[in-house]
Amino acid sequence: MAKTQDTSFMETIVSLCKRRGFIFQASEIYGGIGNTYDYGPLGVELKRRVKDAWWSRVVTRRPDVVGLDSAILQNPRVWEVSGHVGGFTDPMVDCKTCKGRFRADKLEDACCPEKPSKRPGECHGELTEPRAFNLMFKTSVGPVESSASVAYLRPETAQGIFLNFLNVLNSARMKPPFGIAQIGKSFRNEITPGNFVFRTREFEQAEMEFFVPPAENDEWYAFWRDARHRWYTDLGVRPDRLRVREHDAAELAHYSTATCDIE
């Protein structure tokens, strides 16, 4: 019953967003394309104001953070060195009956497309063995498609910041601790996009990387964790509607010593 109510509530929100001109299904008159959206007259204004407010708080009002706008297309070697070509994957399974594709580690959240009340594999369908699926969108650069022309749409904005660390250090005359921020489009070929705009293949990120002397890691981590929490409460979100969830050791990325989500 609860799941039915949640679905009905989300359908009401989606319908309202379209009627009021916030968000439209992309290429709708040609049947649309899965989980891709266009922002309408009110939506684009709301989005612009959120970006402007974030940029003002994180960059303009801080002397120790500067901005950047890096390219969406980078040398493919960037993604090899960063581990994205070899390791930016999700485990995928197929149902041999309905031909649906699902994340193997998120089956409890998925629904059979033919019998939505059941999970994948519960509708007498046989699931394949999990296999790795790379989340990067592949494209080609130049007039001839070949292995030498392969490029990728960036799956995150952080790599452009890391690539330009020395350029920013020298041109802006910065030294740690300092940050580099940017807002831009990223792309991920999600196996199972869904839940309206909360999981899409094309999305916009507002990201800041803050570089510190190693001895100051804990101090700055606590500072930015609290600053991000204040960002929401200053916008009017009630503190009792938020929680700071620290990741346990199994969730941490290989390069991370601490991570949290503000949920």
N, C-alpha and C positions, 0 to 999 in steps of 0.2 A: 504493500500500500504506500509506504513512504517513497519508494522509488517512482511509483506512478505519479505521486504528488509532485516530486522534484522535477520529473519530466514535463508535467503540465505547467509548472511554474516557469521553467526555462522556455517553453514554447510561447508563453505569454510575453516574456521579456523580449524574445526575438521578434515577435510580431510588433510589439510596441516600438522597438528600435527602427523597424522598417517604416512604420506609419509616420513616425515623427522625423524621419530623415537623418537618423544617426548612422545606421549601417544597412547596406544592401548586399545581397548575394552577388558575387562577381559574375559577369557575363551571364546574367540570369535569363535574358531573352533567348539564349542559345543552350539552355539547360543547365547553366552554372558549371562550376568546377569545385570539387570537394574541399570544403573548409577554406575557401578563399573569399575575402570580403572587400567591398568598396565602402569607404566612409563618405556619407552624404553631407549636406550643408551644415547640419548641427554637429555631426560626428567629427568632421575635420576641424571645426572650431574647438570642440572639447579636447581633441587630441593635441592640437597646437598649444592650447593653454596648459595642459599637463606637461608637455615638453618644455615650454618656456619657464614654467614654475620650477621644474627639476633643474634646468640649466642655470637659472638664477641662483638657486640654493647651493648647487654643487660646484659651479664654476665661477660665475660672475662675482659672487660675494666672497669668494675665497682667494687669497693671494697665492696659495700653494697648490692650486689646481688650474690647469690650462686645457684648452679644447683641441680636438683633432677631428678630421673627417677623412677616414682612410677609404681606399677603393674596395668595392665589393669583389672584384676579380683580383686575385693575387697570383704570383708565380706558383704553380702546383707544388713546387718543392716546399713551400711554406707548410702545406697541410701534411706532407710526408714527415717533415721534421717534428711537427707538433703532435704527431700520432693520430691525426684525424683519418688519414687514408687507411691505416691499418687497424685502428681501434675505435673509431667513432661509429659504433654499431649498436643495434638492438637485436635481441634474439627474436626471430620470426617463425611462426608456424602457419600452415595452410590447412583448411578443412577440406578433405577430399570429396565431401558431399555438397556443401553449399559454395565452395571455392572462395570463402572468405579468408582474409589474412589478418593475423592478430599478433600482438606482442606476447611472446611466450611467458614473460615475467609479469604480465598484467591481465591474465586470463580471467581473474576474479572480477575485473572491472568491465569486461567485454560482454557483448550480447551476440547471439547467433543472428545473422541478418534475416534468416527465414523464420526463426522462432525467438523473438526478442526476450521472451520470459526465461530463456535458457542461456547458459554460458556455452562458449565454444566447446565442442566435444560431448556435451550432454544431450544433444539432439540426434543421437545415433550416427553422428559423423566421426570419421577417423581423422585425427590430427597428424600431420607429418612431424618428423623429428625437427627440433629447433635448428635454425641455421642463421648465421650472422648476416645482417642487412645494414649496409652503410647508409647513413642518413644524409650524406652530402648530395646536392644536386650536381650532376656532371654536365658539362657543356664543352664546346670546342671553340678555339680562338683561331681566326684566320679562314681563308677560303677553302681549305682542304681538311676534311676530317681524318685524323690519324692519331696514333698513340702520342705523337709529338705535339698535337694541338689540344690535348685534354686540359681542361681547366675546371674549376669548381666555383659555384656560388658560395660565398662565405657562410658557414654555419653559426658564426658568432662574430662579434666586433672586437673581441679582446686581442686577436692576433695582430690586427692592424696597429693597435697600441704598442704591443711588444716590439713589432718591427721598427717602429719609429722612435723607440726609447732614446737612442743616442741623438737622433736628429732634434728631438724636442729638448733634450738635455743641453745641447750646444746652442740652438737657436734662441730658446727662451731663457737661457742662462739659469736653469733650475738645478737643484741638487736635492737628493733625498733628505728628509721626507717630502715628496711632492706627488701630485696625481695628474693623470691624463684621462680626459673624459671625451666621449663621443656618443651621438645618437644616430642610429642608422638601421637600415634593413638587414635582416639575416634570413637564411632559408634552411629549412630542415625537411627532408623527405620522410615525414612521419609515416610509420606503418599504419597506425590507426588514429588519424586526427579526429577531433570531435569536440563536443561540449562548447559549441558556439566559438567565440574568439579566444577561448582559454587554451586551445591547442590547435595551432594553424601551421601551415607549411611556409608561409611568408609572414614575417612579423617584424616589429620594430623594437630595438633594444636601446635603453639608456644605460650606459655602463661607464664606470670609472675604475681605473686601476691605480692604486696608491702604492708607491714604492718607498720602502722604509729600510733603515739599517736593521739587520736581523735582530739585534739586541732589543729593538723597540717593537717587535712583532705583537706581543700581547697587549701592550698599551694602545696601539693604534687599532687593533682588532676590536677592542672594547669600545673605543671612541666611535668608530664607524658603525658598529652594531647599534649603539644607542642613538646615533645621529639618524640612521635610517628609520628607526622606530619613531623618533620625534617627527620625521617627515610626514608620516601618516596621521599622527595625532594633531599636528599643527594644521593639517588640511581638514580636520573635523571628525576623523574617525575615532570612535570611542575606544579608549584603552582596553576595555573589557571585551572588545570584539577582536582583539589582536593577541597573538602569542608569539614569543620568540622560541623557536624549536632548534636546539643544537643537534647537529648530526652526530650519530654514533660512529664508532671507528669503521664499521662495515660500509657506511655510506660515503665516507670521505674519498675524494679523488686522490690519486697517487701523489699529487703535489701539495695537498692540503694538510695543514696541521689543525685547522679548526674551520668550521662552516656552520652557518645557521640560516634558517628560513624565517621570515616574518610572515605568519599565516593569518 
